[in-house]
Amino acid sequence: MSHDPHAQIDQTVLDMIEHSPTGAVPHTPTYQDALRRLYATHQVYASADHKDCHVTVRSLAKLPLFHANNLDALIAGKIEASALEGNASIFDRYIQSLPASLRAKAETYRLKLVGRPIQHRKHHGAGEAPEIHDPVHSLFLVPGAGLHPGIPGNYLYGFVNEIMHPGAPSTWTIRLHDADDGAASLQAATLPEALTAFQDALSSAPFHLKELDALGFKGN
């Protein structure tokens, strides 16, 4: 039996959020005090889908993660980073996972998360065209929150980015965002180092962006 005098009411509020269709909690002092404790211990986040409502980490832990579907092949050294599944396909899988009522709002993030196709200029002049290597910019989505709620479905979104340096090896950045200006990032000197940090973050989801400090990420 727990000796915490607040344990029973805190558990009641967790159950109430999970069984509510919106995650609403009564605005009485007892319930609001319990909410503050649950937020402080990162057991509850503000809902991305219902204003002034909440979502529990327990429920977010049941949600799928979205990243390049051939990531394991990259980690095993079987493919190059440039061969990773495209961001549009990753985003499509995220959209299809959402309830129909959330898909239209989620679609408003497509351009921001997927971007426009890169248009390469035609090569003119003698000789073969120089090989073009676009920096890797691979999308992923994980359940969680930051300073603000996540995007629809209560997801944080991020990218594994290759930073190219003329005449020197690339470096890498992993950056995550909530739906507004909350962010956390990590710098890595090599792709294997970046992939290790990326795997650590994925295995820690769901999380609040603040919690990524323990993995070496820096908040904005």
C-alpha positions as a printed Julia matrix, in Angstrom:
220×3 Matrix{Float64}:
   0.0    0.0     0.0
   1.31   3.46   -0.92
   2.07   5.86    1.92
   1.56   8.83   -0.42
  -1.57  10.65    0.81
  -2.23  11.84   -2.73
  -1.83   8.47   -4.45
  -5.52   7.59   -4.55
  -6.77  10.89   -5.97
  -3.89  11.02   -8.46
  -4.78   7.54   -9.67
  -8.44   8.56   -9.91
  -7.52  11.52  -12.1
  -5.33   9.37  -14.37
  -8.2    6.94  -14.84
 -10.66   9.79  -15.38
  -8.54  11.27  -18.18
  -8.12   7.93  -19.9
 -11.82   7.08  -19.77
 -12.98  10.52  -20.91
 -13.47  11.02  -24.68
 -11.68  14.36  -24.4
  -9.44  14.01  -21.34
 -11.36  16.58  -19.29
 -10.99  16.93  -15.51
 -13.31  18.85  -13.13
 -12.15  22.35  -12.17
 -12.33  21.76   -8.42
  -9.29  22.38   -6.19
  -8.78  18.71   -5.37
  -8.7   17.61   -8.98
  -6.62  20.57  -10.11
  -4.04  19.92   -7.36
  -3.81  16.33   -8.55
  -3.32  17.53  -12.13
  -0.43  19.78  -11.08
   1.3   16.83   -9.4
   0.78  14.62  -12.46
   2.16  17.29  -14.78
   5.16  17.82  -12.5
   6.01  14.11  -12.67
   5.43  13.93  -16.45
   2.52  11.48  -16.12
   0.1   13.82  -17.92
   0.49  16.28  -20.81
  -1.78  18.92  -22.3
  -3.89  17.38  -25.06
  -3.12  18.36  -28.64
  -6.62  17.43  -29.73
  -8.95  18.95  -27.12
  -8.53  22.46  -25.74
  -7.88  22.66  -21.97
  -7.88  18.87  -21.7
  -5.24  16.31  -20.97
  -3.67  13.02  -22.07
  -1.79  10.46  -19.99
   1.63   9.04  -20.74
   0.14   5.58  -20.2
  -2.19   6.07  -23.16
   0.53   7.61  -25.36
   2.74   4.59  -24.71
   0.28   2.54  -26.79
   0.72   4.7   -29.9
   2.98   3.73  -32.83
   6.23   5.5   -33.69
   6.88   6.73  -37.22
  10.28   6.82  -38.91
  11.87   5.51  -42.09
  10.7    1.91  -42.46
  14.17   0.8   -43.57
  15.95   2.37  -40.6
  17.08  -1.06  -39.37
  18.83  -1.63  -42.69
  20.69   1.65  -42.28
  21.72   0.78  -38.72
  22.96  -2.61  -39.96
  25.0   -0.91  -42.68
  23.02  -2.49  -45.51
  21.95   0.79  -47.15
  23.19   4.36  -47.38
  21.38   7.11  -45.48
  20.26   8.59  -48.81
  18.17   5.43  -49.42
  15.92   5.93  -46.39
  12.15   5.93  -46.93
  10.97   9.37  -48.03
   9.31  11.84  -45.69
   6.06  11.91  -47.67
   5.6    8.17  -47.16
   6.38   8.44  -43.42
   3.88  11.28  -43.07
   1.23   9.31  -44.96
   1.55   6.44  -42.48
   1.16   8.89  -39.59
  -2.0   10.36  -41.17
  -3.53   6.93  -41.7
  -2.98   6.04  -38.03
  -5.1    8.96  -36.81
  -8.86   8.95  -36.22
 -10.68  10.37  -39.23
 -11.69  13.44  -37.2
  -8.03  14.5   -36.8
  -6.73  13.91  -40.31
  -7.72  17.23  -41.87
  -5.93  19.2   -39.15
  -2.9   16.93  -39.34
  -2.73  17.49  -43.12
  -2.08  21.19  -42.47
   1.39  20.15  -41.22
   2.32  18.3   -44.41
   4.27  21.1   -46.08
   6.13  21.9   -42.86
   7.1   18.29  -42.19
   7.51  16.94  -45.7
   8.5   20.04  -47.65
   8.53  20.49  -51.39
  10.5   18.27  -53.77
  13.98  19.59  -54.49
  14.21  20.78  -58.08
  17.72  20.31  -59.5
  18.82  22.64  -62.27
  19.77  21.02  -65.56
  23.46  20.47  -66.22
  24.87  22.49  -69.09
  28.25  22.25  -70.69
  30.68  19.51  -71.62
  31.2   16.35  -69.63
  28.98  14.41  -67.3
  26.8   16.18  -64.8
  28.36  16.31  -61.32
  26.87  13.88  -58.83
  24.35  15.61  -56.6
  24.08  14.48  -53.01
  21.2   16.03  -51.12
  21.68  16.22  -47.35
  19.68  13.61  -45.45
  16.61  15.14  -43.76
  14.66  12.17  -42.42
  11.33  12.72  -40.63
  10.19  10.9   -37.51
   7.22  11.28  -35.14
   6.96  10.1   -31.54
   4.21  10.53  -28.91
   4.86  13.31  -26.41
   4.7   17.01  -25.66
   6.92  20.01  -25.05
   6.41  23.56  -23.86
   3.23  23.25  -25.92
   1.13  20.25  -26.97
   2.25  18.16  -29.91
   0.66  18.01  -33.34
  -2.61  16.06  -33.86
  -2.6   12.69  -32.16
  -0.23  14.09  -29.48
   2.93  13.63  -31.51
   6.25  15.41  -31.46
   7.95  15.59  -34.84
  11.62  15.69  -35.65
  14.33  15.15  -38.21
  17.66  13.41  -38.47
  19.66  15.98  -40.43
  22.95  15.68  -42.26
  25.06  18.85  -42.13
  27.43  18.93  -45.07
  30.84  20.61  -44.88
  32.85  21.25  -48.07
  36.04  19.23  -47.98
  35.18  17.6   -44.63
  32.95  14.78  -43.35
  29.32  15.51  -42.63
  28.06  16.03  -39.1
  24.54  15.23  -37.88
  21.75  16.86  -35.91
  18.65  15.32  -34.32
  15.96  17.89  -33.61
  12.46  17.51  -32.18
   9.57  20.0   -32.05
   6.17  20.4   -30.47
   3.36  22.17  -32.34
   4.71  25.63  -31.53
   8.2   26.83  -30.58
   9.27  24.1   -28.14
  12.29  22.16  -29.4
  15.23  20.0   -28.34
  18.29  19.07  -30.36
  21.46  17.01  -30.24
  24.64  17.32  -32.29
  26.58  14.24  -33.41
  29.95  14.03  -35.13
  29.17  10.86  -37.1
  26.18   8.95  -38.44
  26.68   5.98  -36.04
  26.73   8.41  -33.11
  23.56  10.08  -34.39
  21.81   6.72  -34.87
  22.67   5.63  -31.33
  21.18   8.83  -29.92
  18.18   8.44  -32.19
  17.53   4.89  -31.01
  17.83   6.02  -27.39
  15.21   8.71  -27.99
  12.84   6.32  -29.75
  13.1    3.78  -26.94
  12.29   6.51  -24.39
   9.02   7.63  -26.02
   6.6    8.93  -24.98
   8.36  11.85  -23.32
   8.3   15.55  -22.6
  11.01  17.46  -24.44
  12.5   18.47  -21.08
  13.2   14.83  -20.31
  15.57  14.58  -23.28
  18.17  16.48  -21.26
  19.1   13.1   -19.77
  20.01  11.87  -23.27
  22.22  14.85  -24.07
  19.67  16.95  -25.95
  19.53  20.69  -25.39
  16.24  22.57  -25.18
  15.5   25.86  -26.88
